[in-house]
Amino acid sequence: MKPLAIALAVIFAIIGILYLLGVLQIGTSHPGRHVSHFILFEVLAALSLVWLRFQASSSSPSLR
């Protein structure tokens, strides 16, 4: 699951940057930059990295 979390983080970050630059126009009604879409995809990238962190901590042995 770690490679999936890293891949999703990278993909979401790239999509966010493309929306910010105005290159990507999927699901939008007007051309140009979409800062709200950029923020959304950057939050999704950050959540993917949080998911990665939880995956890393759950694989370590417990100290009981």
PDBQT receptor file of N, H, CA, C and O in Angstrom, charges set to zero:
ATOM      1  N   MET A   1       0.808  -1.194   0.000  1.00  0.00    +0.000 N 
ATOM      2  CA  MET A   1       0.000   0.000   0.000  1.00  0.00    +0.000 C 
ATOM      3  C   MET A   1       0.859   1.269   0.000  1.00  0.00    +0.000 C 
ATOM      4  O   MET A   1       0.388   2.341  -0.380  1.00  0.00    +0.000 OA
ATOM      5  N   LYS A   2       2.115   1.143   0.426  1.00  0.00    +0.000 N 
ATOM      6  H   LYS A   2       2.497   0.272   0.735  1.00  0.00    +0.000 HD
ATOM      7  CA  LYS A   2       2.985   2.319   0.420  1.00  0.00    +0.000 C 
ATOM      8  C   LYS A   2       3.216   2.863  -0.987  1.00  0.00    +0.000 C 
ATOM      9  O   LYS A   2       3.149   4.077  -1.179  1.00  0.00    +0.000 OA
ATOM     10  N   PRO A   3       3.486   2.007  -1.982  1.00  0.00    +0.000 N 
ATOM     11  CA  PRO A   3       3.676   2.541  -3.338  1.00  0.00    +0.000 C 
ATOM     12  C   PRO A   3       2.413   3.215  -3.876  1.00  0.00    +0.000 C 
ATOM     13  O   PRO A   3       2.501   4.200  -4.609  1.00  0.00    +0.000 OA
ATOM     14  N   LEU A   4       1.241   2.692  -3.515  1.00  0.00    +0.000 N 
ATOM     15  H   LEU A   4       1.169   1.892  -2.919  1.00  0.00    +0.000 HD
ATOM     16  CA  LEU A   4      -0.008   3.305  -3.949  1.00  0.00    +0.000 C 
ATOM     17  C   LEU A   4      -0.168   4.694  -3.348  1.00  0.00    +0.000 C 
ATOM     18  O   LEU A   4      -0.583   5.622  -4.042  1.00  0.00    +0.000 OA
ATOM     19  N   ALA A   5       0.153   4.848  -2.073  1.00  0.00    +0.000 N 
ATOM     20  H   ALA A   5       0.489   4.094  -1.510  1.00  0.00    +0.000 HD
ATOM     21  CA  ALA A   5       0.047   6.149  -1.413  1.00  0.00    +0.000 C 
ATOM     22  C   ALA A   5       1.007   7.159  -2.033  1.00  0.00    +0.000 C 
ATOM     23  O   ALA A   5       0.648   8.320  -2.228  1.00  0.00    +0.000 OA
ATOM     24  N   ILE A   6       2.212   6.726  -2.337  1.00  0.00    +0.000 N 
ATOM     25  H   ILE A   6       2.504   5.782  -2.178  1.00  0.00    +0.000 HD
ATOM     26  CA  ILE A   6       3.192   7.628  -2.968  1.00  0.00    +0.000 C 
ATOM     27  C   ILE A   6       2.730   8.013  -4.371  1.00  0.00    +0.000 C 
ATOM     28  O   ILE A   6       2.812   9.179  -4.757  1.00  0.00    +0.000 OA
ATOM     29  N   ALA A   7       2.244   7.030  -5.133  1.00  0.00    +0.000 N 
ATOM     30  H   ALA A   7       2.177   6.083  -4.819  1.00  0.00    +0.000 HD
ATOM     31  CA  ALA A   7       1.776   7.301  -6.492  1.00  0.00    +0.000 C 
ATOM     32  C   ALA A   7       0.597   8.271  -6.482  1.00  0.00    +0.000 C 
ATOM     33  O   ALA A   7       0.545   9.194  -7.296  1.00  0.00    +0.000 OA
ATOM     34  N   LEU A   8      -0.339   8.067  -5.573  1.00  0.00    +0.000 N 
ATOM     35  H   LEU A   8      -0.296   7.317  -4.912  1.00  0.00    +0.000 HD
ATOM     36  CA  LEU A   8      -1.483   8.974  -5.489  1.00  0.00    +0.000 C 
ATOM     37  C   LEU A   8      -1.049  10.385  -5.109  1.00  0.00    +0.000 C 
ATOM     38  O   LEU A   8      -1.565  11.359  -5.656  1.00  0.00    +0.000 OA
ATOM     39  N   ALA A   9      -0.111  10.503  -4.182  1.00  0.00    +0.000 N 
ATOM     40  H   ALA A   9       0.308   9.712  -3.738  1.00  0.00    +0.000 HD
ATOM     41  CA  ALA A   9       0.374  11.821  -3.778  1.00  0.00    +0.000 C 
ATOM     42  C   ALA A   9       1.012  12.552  -4.958  1.00  0.00    +0.000 C 
ATOM     43  O   ALA A   9       0.772  13.741  -5.163  1.00  0.00    +0.000 OA
ATOM     44  N   VAL A  10       1.816  11.840  -5.721  1.00  0.00    +0.000 N 
ATOM     45  H   VAL A  10       2.012  10.874  -5.554  1.00  0.00    +0.000 HD
ATOM     46  CA  VAL A  10       2.473  12.462  -6.880  1.00  0.00    +0.000 C 
ATOM     47  C   VAL A  10       1.447  12.838  -7.939  1.00  0.00    +0.000 C 
ATOM     48  O   VAL A  10       1.504  13.937  -8.489  1.00  0.00    +0.000 OA
ATOM     49  N   ILE A  11       0.512  11.943  -8.234  1.00  0.00    +0.000 N 
ATOM     50  H   ILE A  11       0.465  11.049  -7.787  1.00  0.00    +0.000 HD
ATOM     51  CA  ILE A  11      -0.507  12.217  -9.249  1.00  0.00    +0.000 C 
ATOM     52  C   ILE A  11      -1.376  13.402  -8.844  1.00  0.00    +0.000 C 
ATOM     53  O   ILE A  11      -1.640  14.282  -9.663  1.00  0.00    +0.000 OA
ATOM     54  N   PHE A  12      -1.825  13.435  -7.580  1.00  0.00    +0.000 N 
ATOM     55  H   PHE A  12      -1.610  12.720  -6.915  1.00  0.00    +0.000 HD
ATOM     56  CA  PHE A  12      -2.652  14.551  -7.128  1.00  0.00    +0.000 C 
ATOM     57  C   PHE A  12      -1.883  15.871  -7.181  1.00  0.00    +0.000 C 
ATOM     58  O   PHE A  12      -2.445  16.902  -7.551  1.00  0.00    +0.000 OA
ATOM     59  N   ALA A  13      -0.608  15.845  -6.815  1.00  0.00    +0.000 N 
ATOM     60  H   ALA A  13      -0.152  15.007  -6.514  1.00  0.00    +0.000 HD
ATOM     61  CA  ALA A  13       0.198  17.071  -6.855  1.00  0.00    +0.000 C 
ATOM     62  C   ALA A  13       0.359  17.568  -8.290  1.00  0.00    +0.000 C 
ATOM     63  O   ALA A  13       0.267  18.769  -8.542  1.00  0.00    +0.000 OA
ATOM     64  N   ILE A  14       0.598  16.658  -9.228  1.00  0.00    +0.000 N 
ATOM     65  H   ILE A  14       0.673  15.682  -9.023  1.00  0.00    +0.000 HD
ATOM     66  CA  ILE A  14       0.759  17.053 -10.628  1.00  0.00    +0.000 C 
ATOM     67  C   ILE A  14      -0.549  17.597 -11.191  1.00  0.00    +0.000 C 
ATOM     68  O   ILE A  14      -0.549  18.608 -11.894  1.00  0.00    +0.000 OA
ATOM     69  N   ILE A  15      -1.659  16.938 -10.889  1.00  0.00    +0.000 N 
ATOM     70  H   ILE A  15      -1.659  16.117 -10.318  1.00  0.00    +0.000 HD
ATOM     71  CA  ILE A  15      -2.954  17.428 -11.370  1.00  0.00    +0.000 C 
ATOM     72  C   ILE A  15      -3.242  18.807 -10.796  1.00  0.00    +0.000 C 
ATOM     73  O   ILE A  15      -3.746  19.679 -11.504  1.00  0.00    +0.000 OA
ATOM     74  N   GLY A  16      -2.928  19.013  -9.521  1.00  0.00    +0.000 N 
ATOM     75  H   GLY A  16      -2.518  18.304  -8.947  1.00  0.00    +0.000 HD
ATOM     76  CA  GLY A  16      -3.133  20.323  -8.907  1.00  0.00    +0.000 C 
ATOM     77  C   GLY A  16      -2.323  21.416  -9.582  1.00  0.00    +0.000 C 
ATOM     78  O   GLY A  16      -2.825  22.516  -9.815  1.00  0.00    +0.000 OA
ATOM     79  N   ILE A  17      -1.084  21.117  -9.892  1.00  0.00    +0.000 N 
ATOM     80  H   ILE A  17      -0.676  20.224  -9.703  1.00  0.00    +0.000 HD
ATOM     81  CA  ILE A  17      -0.228  22.099 -10.569  1.00  0.00    +0.000 C 
ATOM     82  C   ILE A  17      -0.764  22.402 -11.963  1.00  0.00    +0.000 C 
ATOM     83  O   ILE A  17      -0.743  23.554 -12.396  1.00  0.00    +0.000 OA
ATOM     84  N   LEU A  18      -1.244  21.380 -12.670  1.00  0.00    +0.000 N 
ATOM     85  H   LEU A  18      -1.261  20.445 -12.318  1.00  0.00    +0.000 HD
ATOM     86  CA  LEU A  18      -1.805  21.607 -13.998  1.00  0.00    +0.000 C 
ATOM     87  C   LEU A  18      -3.054  22.476 -13.945  1.00  0.00    +0.000 C 
ATOM     88  O   LEU A  18      -3.262  23.311 -14.826  1.00  0.00    +0.000 OA
ATOM     89  N   TYR A  19      -3.890  22.291 -12.924  1.00  0.00    +0.000 N 
ATOM     90  H   TYR A  19      -3.722  21.613 -12.209  1.00  0.00    +0.000 HD
ATOM     91  CA  TYR A  19      -5.052  23.167 -12.756  1.00  0.00    +0.000 C 
ATOM     92  C   TYR A  19      -4.611  24.592 -12.438  1.00  0.00    +0.000 C 
ATOM     93  O   TYR A  19      -5.199  25.545 -12.948  1.00  0.00    +0.000 OA
ATOM     94  N   LEU A  20      -3.596  24.750 -11.614  1.00  0.00    +0.000 N 
ATOM     95  H   LEU A  20      -3.118  23.975 -11.200  1.00  0.00    +0.000 HD
ATOM     96  CA  LEU A  20      -3.128  26.086 -11.261  1.00  0.00    +0.000 C 
ATOM     97  C   LEU A  20      -2.576  26.819 -12.482  1.00  0.00    +0.000 C 
ATOM     98  O   LEU A  20      -2.785  28.023 -12.631  1.00  0.00    +0.000 OA
ATOM     99  N   LEU A  21      -1.882  26.106 -13.342  1.00  0.00    +0.000 N 
ATOM    100  H   LEU A  21      -1.712  25.128 -13.221  1.00  0.00    +0.000 HD
ATOM    101  CA  LEU A  21      -1.315  26.720 -14.538  1.00  0.00    +0.000 C 
ATOM    102  C   LEU A  21      -2.350  26.951 -15.634  1.00  0.00    +0.000 C 
ATOM    103  O   LEU A  21      -2.081  27.669 -16.597  1.00  0.00    +0.000 OA
ATOM    104  N   GLY A  22      -3.533  26.350 -15.496  1.00  0.00    +0.000 N 
ATOM    105  H   GLY A  22      -3.751  25.768 -14.713  1.00  0.00    +0.000 HD
ATOM    106  CA  GLY A  22      -4.577  26.516 -16.499  1.00  0.00    +0.000 C 
ATOM    107  C   GLY A  22      -4.465  25.551 -17.659  1.00  0.00    +0.000 C 
ATOM    108  O   GLY A  22      -5.157  25.703 -18.665  1.00  0.00    +0.000 OA
ATOM    109  N   VAL A  23      -3.598  24.557 -17.527  1.00  0.00    +0.000 N 
ATOM    110  H   VAL A  23      -3.036  24.433 -16.709  1.00  0.00    +0.000 HD
ATOM    111  CA  VAL A  23      -3.408  23.573 -18.598  1.00  0.00    +0.000 C 
ATOM    112  C   VAL A  23      -4.551  22.566 -18.604  1.00  0.00    +0.000 C 
ATOM    113  O   VAL A  23      -5.018  22.164 -19.670  1.00  0.00    +0.000 OA
ATOM    114  N   LEU A  24      -5.001  22.160 -17.436  1.00  0.00    +0.000 N 
ATOM    115  H   LEU A  24      -4.623  22.487 -16.570  1.00  0.00    +0.000 HD
ATOM    116  CA  LEU A  24      -6.045  21.149 -17.304  1.00  0.00    +0.000 C 
ATOM    117  C   LEU A  24      -7.391  21.841 -17.116  1.00  0.00    +0.000 C 
ATOM    118  O   LEU A  24      -7.525  22.718 -16.263  1.00  0.00    +0.000 OA
ATOM    119  N   GLN A  25      -8.391  21.449 -17.913  1.00  0.00    +0.000 N 
ATOM    120  H   GLN A  25      -8.281  20.736 -18.606  1.00  0.00    +0.000 HD
ATOM    121  CA  GLN A  25      -9.703  22.103 -17.880  1.00  0.00    +0.000 C 
ATOM    122  C   GLN A  25     -10.829  21.089 -17.769  1.00  0.00    +0.000 C 
ATOM    123  O   GLN A  25     -11.902  21.318 -18.328  1.00  0.00    +0.000 OA
ATOM    124  N   ILE A  26     -10.631  19.991 -17.080  1.00  0.00    +0.000 N 
ATOM    125  H   ILE A  26      -9.759  19.806 -16.626  1.00  0.00    +0.000 HD
ATOM    126  CA  ILE A  26     -11.642  18.938 -16.976  1.00  0.00    +0.000 C 
ATOM    127  C   ILE A  26     -12.698  19.338 -15.951  1.00  0.00    +0.000 C 
ATOM    128  O   ILE A  26     -12.371  19.664 -14.810  1.00  0.00    +0.000 OA
ATOM    129  N   GLY A  27     -13.952  19.314 -16.356  1.00  0.00    +0.000 N 
ATOM    130  H   GLY A  27     -14.218  19.050 -17.283  1.00  0.00    +0.000 HD
ATOM    131  CA  GLY A  27     -15.054  19.585 -15.447  1.00  0.00    +0.000 C 
ATOM    132  C   GLY A  27     -15.205  21.035 -15.044  1.00  0.00    +0.000 C 
ATOM    133  O   GLY A  27     -15.804  21.321 -14.007  1.00  0.00    +0.000 OA
ATOM    134  N   THR A  28     -14.679  21.958 -15.832  1.00  0.00    +0.000 N 
ATOM    135  H   THR A  28     -14.193  21.726 -16.674  1.00  0.00    +0.000 HD
ATOM    136  CA  THR A  28     -14.805  23.376 -15.520  1.00  0.00    +0.000 C 
ATOM    137  C   THR A  28     -15.621  24.067 -16.593  1.00  0.00    +0.000 C 
ATOM    138  O   THR A  28     -15.607  23.655 -17.753  1.00  0.00    +0.000 OA
ATOM    139  N   SER A  29     -16.327  25.109 -16.213  1.00  0.00    +0.000 N 
ATOM    140  H   SER A  29     -16.339  25.443 -15.271  1.00  0.00    +0.000 HD
ATOM    141  CA  SER A  29     -17.198  25.805 -17.161  1.00  0.00    +0.000 C 
ATOM    142  C   SER A  29     -16.520  26.999 -17.824  1.00  0.00    +0.000 C 
ATOM    143  O   SER A  29     -17.032  27.525 -18.812  1.00  0.00    +0.000 OA
ATOM    144  N   HIS A  30     -15.387  27.432 -17.304  1.00  0.00    +0.000 N 
ATOM    145  H   HIS A  30     -14.970  27.006 -16.501  1.00  0.00    +0.000 HD
ATOM    146  CA  HIS A  30     -14.693  28.579 -17.895  1.00  0.00    +0.000 C 
ATOM    147  C   HIS A  30     -13.194  28.313 -17.951  1.00  0.00    +0.000 C 
ATOM    148  O   HIS A  30     -12.641  27.650 -17.073  1.00  0.00    +0.000 OA
ATOM    149  N   PRO A  31     -12.543  28.830 -18.984  1.00  0.00    +0.000 N 
ATOM    150  CA  PRO A  31     -11.095  28.617 -19.111  1.00  0.00    +0.000 C 
ATOM    151  C   PRO A  31     -10.305  29.471 -18.128  1.00  0.00    +0.000 C 
ATOM    152  O   PRO A  31     -10.818  30.449 -17.583  1.00  0.00    +0.000 OA
ATOM    153  N   GLY A  32      -9.073  29.094 -17.913  1.00  0.00    +0.000 N 
ATOM    154  H   GLY A  32      -8.657  28.300 -18.355  1.00  0.00    +0.000 HD
ATOM    155  CA  GLY A  32      -8.192  29.865 -17.040  1.00  0.00    +0.000 C 
ATOM    156  C   GLY A  32      -7.715  29.055 -15.856  1.00  0.00    +0.000 C 
ATOM    157  O   GLY A  32      -7.875  27.836 -15.798  1.00  0.00    +0.000 OA
ATOM    158  N   ARG A  33      -7.121  29.772 -14.909  1.00  0.00    +0.000 N 
ATOM    159  H   ARG A  33      -6.991  30.763 -14.956  1.00  0.00    +0.000 HD
ATOM    160  CA  ARG A  33      -6.582  29.132 -13.712  1.00  0.00    +0.000 C 
ATOM    161  C   ARG A  33      -7.703  28.804 -12.741  1.00  0.00    +0.000 C 
ATOM    162  O   ARG A  33      -8.695  29.527 -12.653  1.00  0.00    +0.000 OA
ATOM    163  N   HIS A  34      -7.538  27.719 -12.020  1.00  0.00    +0.000 N 
ATOM    164  H   HIS A  34      -6.732  27.132 -12.091  1.00  0.00    +0.000 HD
ATOM    165  CA  HIS A  34      -8.526  27.287 -11.043  1.00  0.00    +0.000 C 
ATOM    166  C   HIS A  34      -7.811  27.031  -9.724  1.00  0.00    +0.000 C 
ATOM    167  O   HIS A  34      -7.348  25.923  -9.456  1.00  0.00    +0.000 OA
ATOM    168  N   VAL A  35      -7.730  28.061  -8.918  1.00  0.00    +0.000 N 
ATOM    169  H   VAL A  35      -8.106  28.962  -9.135  1.00  0.00    +0.000 HD
ATOM    170  CA  VAL A  35      -7.002  27.969  -7.650  1.00  0.00    +0.000 C 
ATOM    171  C   VAL A  35      -7.710  27.018  -6.693  1.00  0.00    +0.000 C 
ATOM    172  O   VAL A  35      -7.050  26.303  -5.939  1.00  0.00    +0.000 OA
ATOM    173  N   SER A  36      -9.042  26.996  -6.710  1.00  0.00    +0.000 N 
ATOM    174  H   SER A  36      -9.578  27.577  -7.322  1.00  0.00    +0.000 HD
ATOM    175  CA  SER A  36      -9.770  26.106  -5.807  1.00  0.00    +0.000 C 
ATOM    176  C   SER A  36      -9.496  24.636  -6.147  1.00  0.00    +0.000 C 
ATOM    177  O   SER A  36      -9.385  23.803  -5.247  1.00  0.00    +0.000 OA
ATOM    178  N   HIS A  37      -9.387  24.320  -7.434  1.00  0.00    +0.000 N 
ATOM    179  H   HIS A  37      -9.477  24.997  -8.164  1.00  0.00    +0.000 HD
ATOM    180  CA  HIS A  37      -9.047  22.954  -7.825  1.00  0.00    +0.000 C 
ATOM    181  C   HIS A  37      -7.620  22.615  -7.387  1.00  0.00    +0.000 C 
ATOM    182  O   HIS A  37      -7.347  21.502  -6.937  1.00  0.00    +0.000 OA
ATOM    183  N   PHE A  38      -6.723  23.578  -7.523  1.00  0.00    +0.000 N 
ATOM    184  H   PHE A  38      -6.944  24.482  -7.889  1.00  0.00    +0.000 HD
ATOM    185  CA  PHE A  38      -5.341  23.392  -7.080  1.00  0.00    +0.000 C 
ATOM    186  C   PHE A  38      -5.299  23.062  -5.590  1.00  0.00    +0.000 C 
ATOM    187  O   PHE A  38      -4.620  22.123  -5.175  1.00  0.00    +0.000 OA
ATOM    188  N   ILE A  39      -6.022  23.834  -4.796  1.00  0.00    +0.000 N 
ATOM    189  H   ILE A  39      -6.574  24.597  -5.134  1.00  0.00    +0.000 HD
ATOM    190  CA  ILE A  39      -6.043  23.604  -3.349  1.00  0.00    +0.000 C 
ATOM    191  C   ILE A  39      -6.600  22.225  -3.035  1.00  0.00    +0.000 C 
ATOM    192  O   ILE A  39      -6.060  21.505  -2.195  1.00  0.00    +0.000 OA
ATOM    193  N   LEU A  40      -7.685  21.858  -3.714  1.00  0.00    +0.000 N 
ATOM    194  H   LEU A  40      -8.124  22.443  -4.397  1.00  0.00    +0.000 HD
ATOM    195  CA  LEU A  40      -8.297  20.547  -3.490  1.00  0.00    +0.000 C 
ATOM    196  C   LEU A  40      -7.304  19.421  -3.760  1.00  0.00    +0.000 C 
ATOM    197  O   LEU A  40      -7.164  18.513  -2.940  1.00  0.00    +0.000 OA
ATOM    198  N   PHE A  41      -6.619  19.468  -4.892  1.00  0.00    +0.000 N 
ATOM    199  H   PHE A  41      -6.733  20.206  -5.558  1.00  0.00    +0.000 HD
ATOM    200  CA  PHE A  41      -5.704  18.383  -5.233  1.00  0.00    +0.000 C 
ATOM    201  C   PHE A  41      -4.456  18.390  -4.360  1.00  0.00    +0.000 C 
ATOM    202  O   PHE A  41      -3.888  17.329  -4.101  1.00  0.00    +0.000 OA
ATOM    203  N   GLU A  42      -4.021  19.541  -3.906  1.00  0.00    +0.000 N 
ATOM    204  H   GLU A  42      -4.483  20.403  -4.117  1.00  0.00    +0.000 HD
ATOM    205  CA  GLU A  42      -2.881  19.566  -2.991  1.00  0.00    +0.000 C 
ATOM    206  C   GLU A  42      -3.268  19.004  -1.626  1.00  0.00    +0.000 C 
ATOM    207  O   GLU A  42      -2.451  18.357  -0.971  1.00  0.00    +0.000 OA
ATOM    208  N   VAL A  43      -4.505  19.243  -1.190  1.00  0.00    +0.000 N 
ATOM    209  H   VAL A  43      -5.169  19.769  -1.722  1.00  0.00    +0.000 HD
ATOM    210  CA  VAL A  43      -4.983  18.640   0.064  1.00  0.00    +0.000 C 
ATOM    211  C   VAL A  43      -5.060  17.120  -0.089  1.00  0.00    +0.000 C 
ATOM    212  O   VAL A  43      -4.690  16.379   0.822  1.00  0.00    +0.000 OA
ATOM    213  N   LEU A  44      -5.542  16.665  -1.247  1.00  0.00    +0.000 N 
ATOM    214  H   LEU A  44      -5.842  17.267  -1.986  1.00  0.00    +0.000 HD
ATOM    215  CA  LEU A  44      -5.586  15.218  -1.490  1.00  0.00    +0.000 C 
ATOM    216  C   LEU A  44      -4.176  14.617  -1.497  1.00  0.00    +0.000 C 
ATOM    217  O   LEU A  44      -3.976  13.511  -0.993  1.00  0.00    +0.000 OA
ATOM    218  N   ALA A  45      -3.208  15.329  -2.058  1.00  0.00    +0.000 N 
ATOM    219  H   ALA A  45      -3.371  16.227  -2.467  1.00  0.00    +0.000 HD
ATOM    220  CA  ALA A  45      -1.821  14.852  -2.041  1.00  0.00    +0.000 C 
ATOM    221  C   ALA A  45      -1.303  14.772  -0.603  1.00  0.00    +0.000 C 
ATOM    222  O   ALA A  45      -0.631  13.809  -0.234  1.00  0.00    +0.000 OA
ATOM    223  N   ALA A  46      -1.616  15.778   0.199  1.00  0.00    +0.000 N 
ATOM    224  H   ALA A  46      -2.162  16.561  -0.100  1.00  0.00    +0.000 HD
ATOM    225  CA  ALA A  46      -1.181  15.772   1.602  1.00  0.00    +0.000 C 
ATOM    226  C   ALA A  46      -1.839  14.625   2.371  1.00  0.00    +0.000 C 
ATOM    227  O   ALA A  46      -1.192  13.972   3.189  1.00  0.00    +0.000 OA
ATOM    228  N   LEU A  47      -3.120  14.382   2.109  1.00  0.00    +0.000 N 
ATOM    229  H   LEU A  47      -3.646  14.913   1.444  1.00  0.00    +0.000 HD
ATOM    230  CA  LEU A  47      -3.802  13.269   2.777  1.00  0.00    +0.000 C 
ATOM    231  C   LEU A  47      -3.220  11.928   2.356  1.00  0.00    +0.000 C 
ATOM    232  O   LEU A  47      -3.183  10.995   3.158  1.00  0.00    +0.000 OA
ATOM    233  N   SER A  48      -2.772  11.818   1.129  1.00  0.00    +0.000 N 
ATOM    234  H   SER A  48      -2.802  12.576   0.478  1.00  0.00    +0.000 HD
ATOM    235  CA  SER A  48      -2.113  10.591   0.682  1.00  0.00    +0.000 C 
ATOM    236  C   SER A  48      -0.804  10.374   1.436  1.00  0.00    +0.000 C 
ATOM    237  O   SER A  48      -0.455   9.245   1.779  1.00  0.00    +0.000 OA
ATOM    238  N   LEU A  49      -0.087  11.462   1.691  1.00  0.00    +0.000 N 
ATOM    239  H   LEU A  49      -0.371  12.380   1.413  1.00  0.00    +0.000 HD
ATOM    240  CA  LEU A  49       1.152  11.349   2.464  1.00  0.00    +0.000 C 
ATOM    241  C   LEU A  49       0.878  11.015   3.930  1.00  0.00    +0.000 C 
ATOM    242  O   LEU A  49       1.661  10.304   4.561  1.00  0.00    +0.000 OA
ATOM    243  N   VAL A  50      -0.223  11.522   4.469  1.00  0.00    +0.000 N 
ATOM    244  H   VAL A  50      -0.859  12.100   3.957  1.00  0.00    +0.000 HD
ATOM    245  CA  VAL A  50      -0.623  11.153   5.833  1.00  0.00    +0.000 C 
ATOM    246  C   VAL A  50      -0.956   9.661   5.873  1.00  0.00    +0.000 C 
ATOM    247  O   VAL A  50      -0.582   8.953   6.808  1.00  0.00    +0.000 OA
ATOM    248  N   TRP A  51      -1.661   9.204   4.851  1.00  0.00    +0.000 N 
ATOM    249  H   TRP A  51      -1.965   9.779   4.092  1.00  0.00    +0.000 HD
ATOM    250  CA  TRP A  51      -1.976   7.781   4.750  1.00  0.00    +0.000 C 
ATOM    251  C   TRP A  51      -0.691   6.951   4.683  1.00  0.00    +0.000 C 
ATOM    252  O   TRP A  51      -0.597   5.895   5.308  1.00  0.00    +0.000 OA
ATOM    253  N   LEU A  52       0.290   7.430   3.931  1.00  0.00    +0.000 N 
ATOM    254  H   LEU A  52       0.214   8.288   3.423  1.00  0.00    +0.000 HD
ATOM    255  CA  LEU A  52       1.588   6.759   3.854  1.00  0.00    +0.000 C 
ATOM    256  C   LEU A  52       2.229   6.676   5.233  1.00  0.00    +0.000 C 
ATOM    257  O   LEU A  52       2.776   5.639   5.607  1.00  0.00    +0.000 OA
ATOM    258  N   ARG A  53       2.161   7.752   5.977  1.00  0.00    +0.000 N 
ATOM    259  H   ARG A  53       1.716   8.594   5.673  1.00  0.00    +0.000 HD
ATOM    260  CA  ARG A  53       2.758   7.777   7.319  1.00  0.00    +0.000 C 
ATOM    261  C   ARG A  53       2.079   6.778   8.240  1.00  0.00    +0.000 C 
ATOM    262  O   ARG A  53       2.748   6.102   9.022  1.00  0.00    +0.000 OA
ATOM    263  N   PHE A  54       0.749   6.675   8.157  1.00  0.00    +0.000 N 
ATOM    264  H   PHE A  54       0.205   7.223   7.522  1.00  0.00    +0.000 HD
ATOM    265  CA  PHE A  54       0.047   5.698   8.984  1.00  0.00    +0.000 C 
ATOM    266  C   PHE A  54       0.382   4.270   8.554  1.00  0.00    +0.000 C 
ATOM    267  O   PHE A  54       0.442   3.374   9.397  1.00  0.00    +0.000 OA
ATOM    268  N   GLN A  55       0.596   4.049   7.279  1.00  0.00    +0.000 N 
ATOM    269  H   GLN A  55       0.548   4.777   6.595  1.00  0.00    +0.000 HD
ATOM    270  CA  GLN A  55       1.007   2.736   6.808  1.00  0.00    +0.000 C 
ATOM    271  C   GLN A  55       2.383   2.385   7.351  1.00  0.00    +0.000 C 
ATOM    272  O   GLN A  55       2.631   1.235   7.715  1.00  0.00    +0.000 OA
ATOM    273  N   ALA A  56       3.272   3.352   7.408  1.00  0.00    +0.000 N 
ATOM    274  H   ALA A  56       3.071   4.286   7.113  1.00  0.00    +0.000 HD
ATOM    275  CA  ALA A  56       4.627   3.106   7.895  1.00  0.00    +0.000 C 
ATOM    276  C   ALA A  56       4.621   2.790   9.384  1.00  0.00    +0.000 C 
ATOM    277  O   ALA A  56       5.380   1.931   9.833  1.00  0.00    +0.000 OA
ATOM    278  N   SER A  57       3.781   3.467  10.155  1.00  0.00    +0.000 N 
ATOM    279  H   SER A  57       3.164   4.165   9.790  1.00  0.00    +0.000 HD
ATOM    280  CA  SER A  57       3.784   3.232  11.595  1.00  0.00    +0.000 C 
ATOM    281  C   SER A  57       3.057   1.939  11.966  1.00  0.00    +0.000 C 
ATOM    282  O   SER A  57       3.365   1.342  12.997  1.00  0.00    +0.000 OA
ATOM    283  N   SER A  58       2.106   1.495  11.152  1.00  0.00    +0.000 N 
ATOM    284  H   SER A  58       1.856   1.980  10.314  1.00  0.00    +0.000 HD
ATOM    285  CA  SER A  58       1.390   0.267  11.484  1.00  0.00    +0.000 C 
ATOM    286  C   SER A  58       2.205  -0.981  11.180  1.00  0.00    +0.000 C 
ATOM    287  O   SER A  58       1.898  -2.055  11.699  1.00  0.00    +0.000 OA
ATOM    288  N   SER A  59       3.239  -0.863  10.350  1.00  0.00    +0.000 N 
ATOM    289  H   SER A  59       3.489   0.009   9.928  1.00  0.00    +0.000 HD
ATOM    290  CA  SER A  59       4.044  -2.039  10.021  1.00  0.00    +0.000 C 
ATOM    291  C   SER A  59       5.140  -2.311  11.060  1.00  0.00    +0.000 C 
ATOM    292  O   SER A  59       5.745  -3.383  11.049  1.00  0.00    +0.000 OA
ATOM    293  N   SER A  60       5.399  -1.356  11.952  1.00  0.00    +0.000 N 
ATOM    294  H   SER A  60       4.908  -0.485  11.961  1.00  0.00    +0.000 HD
ATOM    295  CA  SER A  60       6.425  -1.581  12.967  1.00  0.00    +0.000 C 
ATOM    296  C   SER A  60       5.852  -2.460  14.089  1.00  0.00    +0.000 C 
ATOM    297  O   SER A  60       4.660  -2.383  14.388  1.00  0.00    +0.000 OA
ATOM    298  N   PRO A  61       6.677  -3.274  14.691  1.00  0.00    +0.000 N 
ATOM    299  CA  PRO A  61       6.179  -4.168  15.762  1.00  0.00    +0.000 C 
ATOM    300  C   PRO A  61       5.796  -3.364  17.014  1.00  0.00    +0.000 C 
ATOM    301  O   PRO A  61       6.383  -2.325  17.317  1.00  0.00    +0.000 OA
ATOM    302  N   SER A  62       4.810  -3.878  17.711  1.00  0.00    +0.000 N 
ATOM    303  H   SER A  62       4.333  -4.722  17.465  1.00  0.00    +0.000 HD
ATOM    304  CA  SER A  62       4.373  -3.190  18.929  1.00  0.00    +0.000 C 
ATOM    305  C   SER A  62       5.347  -3.463  20.070  1.00  0.00    +0.000 C 
ATOM    306  O   SER A  62       6.014  -4.497  20.098  1.00  0.00    +0.000 OA
ATOM    307  N   LEU A  63       5.418  -2.539  20.993  1.00  0.00    +0.000 N 
ATOM    308  H   LEU A  63       4.876  -1.699  20.970  1.00  0.00    +0.000 HD
ATOM    309  CA  LEU A  63       6.355  -2.634  22.121  1.00  0.00    +0.000 C 
ATOM    310  C   LEU A  63       5.615  -3.030  23.385  1.00  0.00    +0.000 C 
ATOM    311  O   LEU A  63       5.505  -2.218  24.303  1.00  0.00    +0.000 OA
ATOM    312  N   ARG A  64       5.110  -4.232  23.461  1.00  0.00    +0.000 N 
ATOM    313  H   ARG A  64       5.199  -4.891  22.714  1.00  0.00    +0.000 HD
ATOM    314  CA  ARG A  64       4.399  -4.695  24.643  1.00  0.00    +0.000 C 
ATOM    315  C   ARG A  64       5.203  -5.676  25.437  1.00  0.00    +0.000 C 
ATOM    316  O   ARG A  64       4.740  -6.162  26.468  1.00  0.00    +0.000 OA
TER     317      ARG A  64
